[in-house]
Amino acid sequence: MTLSLQTLTRPGDVVAIGHPTFYGALSAVERLHLKIVEIPVDPHEGLDLDVLADALERHPIRVCRFMTSPPV
């Protein structure tokens, strides 16, 4: 993941990340001096697409990083 972020971003770029997420993902983003926009992920409903759409309109998001699970 770090290699992908280094390739696709520069310090100060904005990354959309699912919330909650793995701590290691947050650490990688912070080490690379990227800004984070959190997008809620419900374990049953999945990614909140309305919040994502709003974030894409309001922020210059360079990369999206989501790790969702299939419906139970």
N, C-alpha and C positions, 0 to 999 in steps of 0.2 A: 504494500500500500504506500509506503513512504516513497519508493522509487516512482510510482505512478504520480503521486502528488508533486514530487520534484520536477517531473517531466512536464506536467500540465499547468503548474502554477508558479507564481513569483511571490515573494513576501508581500503581504498586504492584500492578496487576492481573497475573495470570499468563497467559502466552501459550505454547502448545505449538507448537514449530517442528521441522520435519524436520531430521535431522542425517545427512549434511552439508547445508548450505544456502548460499545466496548471501550474501556478506558484507554487501551492502546491506540485506538483511532484518534481520540482526543489529544493524546500525548504527541502523536506524529504531527497533527495539524498545528499544535502549539509550538513544537520545535522548529517548524518551518515558517513560523511567524505569519500564519494565515488567520483570517477572521472566520468566525463560525456563525452560521444561522442554523438554529435547531428546528427540525421539522418533527412534530409528534408522530410516533408510530404506536398504534394500538395492537396488542398481541392477537386480537381477534379480527379487527377491521383492517389492519395494515396501515400503510402510509396515509396521512391526512393530505389528500391531493388538493383540497381547497387552500390549506396553509402553504403548501408547496407553490401553487400557482401565484398566490399573493406575494410570497417571498421572491419568486422569479421576476415579478413586476417591480418590486421595490428595491432589490439589491442586484448588483452586478455579479451574480453567482457564476463562478468559473467552473466548479466541479461539484457534482452531487455524489455523496457516499451514503448508501443505505444498505442495511443488512436486515431484511425482513424474513419472517418465517411463513411457511404456508399455513392456511387456515386449519384449525384443529377440528 
